[in-house]
Amino acid sequence: MDEGLRSELQKQGVFVTTLEELYNWGRKNSIWPLGFGLACCAIEMMAASMARWDLARFGAEVFRPSPRQADLMIVAGTVTKKMAPQVVRLYNQMSEPKYVIAMGACAISGGPFKQGYNVLKGIDRYIPVDVHIPGCPPRPEALIHAFMTLQEKIDAQQLKGEGRPRHLDPDAPSEFPIPEYGEHDLEPPKNPEVWRPAVVVR
Amino acid sequence: MSNPYLPVLILMVAALAFALGPLALAWIWAKKFSPKKPGPAKNATYECGLESKGDAWVQFKAEYYLYGIIFLIFDVETIFLLPFAVAFTGLSAGAFVAMMIFLLLLVEGLVWAWKKGVLNWE
């Protein structure tokens, strides 16, 4: 619908909307995160949900203990190679639509443990991450910013057509392969369909 | 003259519509827009992130329960022994004998269980 026409109608007291907007509005204001902390970033995540930063303002205060009831996975902390299969499995067990925020340096790249032997170098190797937050750990404000970014992203999603999100596409995969322990590393070390490494342009 | 139960009927219909309406809308929405996305991990019974191993029908050893009951008896006995020990100096000979008989009965039971081999963990 034309924006100008809508604005004119609104001035006359007639509000019009589309099914898509209504759907996105409902979804973006009720993102229930999974109660899932891996390391010190989780402390900041807890702080963000408490009274001082009050994540409830964004409709996201209900941290669910079960992946079946959660919409958002906040990967808050260091993902060790021992923990990575469990993270992917929990992500697979979440019901659609589902989103991921990779919180902190460890979750996005391995962070200070990047040179280590036992830390996964970013959870985006296995599951599609919607928002990355840098920081070690990021402050609750950064997490709130990530929430708002995610809300903007949800708001822009289409219900039909080519650009529709994964959960509305019947051909998109429902689950992502869960890595297993190999001789030296996780097998496979990454999911090439998901992992989009940043390209440095000089 | 209308039936006096008519408001109840109207309320019942409204309540049913209130409960079933959103469910029906969700069902229609799922049919039209959201395809089903099942998978082996999503359909798994448990959701703790780990794969479940083994059988849920595990048997505990019966010896454990005998052990537990004998422990419980002497656990309760200490509750009686404590006030007995506190009031010991002020007790009559009859009370002392009664307590000793109580203790003896329980110790007898323990000796019997010991003889039966209940305390041997195999």
Interface residues (C-beta under 8 A of the other chain):
Chain A: S66 P67 R68 Q86 V87 R89 L90 N92 Q93 S95 E96 L159 K160 H167 L168 D169 P170 S174 E175 I178
Chain B: F33 S34 P35 K37 P38 G39 P40 A41 K42 A44 E47 G49 L50 E51
